C-alpha cells in the first residue's frame, strides 16, 4: 500500500485524468490543462498511464457508459476516496483481469487521449 504522502501526490493527477471520463468531448484547452498537471506531477509517462488504467479508469469508466453521465466535473472527495480504494485493490489478480478485459474495449479511445497528452508534455 502506498504511503499517505504518495496518495496525496496522486490527487491532482486523479482529478486531471478524470477529465478523460466526463461525458463531453475534450477541447484543446482541456488537453493543455491535463498535460500541465500531469507534466508537473513528477510521475513518468509510464507511471501516469498506470495510474490512469488501474486507479482512475476502474472508478470512472461507467460514466462513459451512462446515458446521463457527469459532464462538468466529478466531486473531488468522492473521486479521491474511490481512487484510493482502486489503488489498494489494483494488484489483485481478479481486479487486474477485469481491468484488462474492460480496458481492451476502450483502448482506442484511451490511446487517442494519451496521444494528445504526450504531444503536449514533450
Order of alpha helices (4+ residues) and beta strands (2+ residues): alpha-alpha-alpha-alpha-alpha-alpha
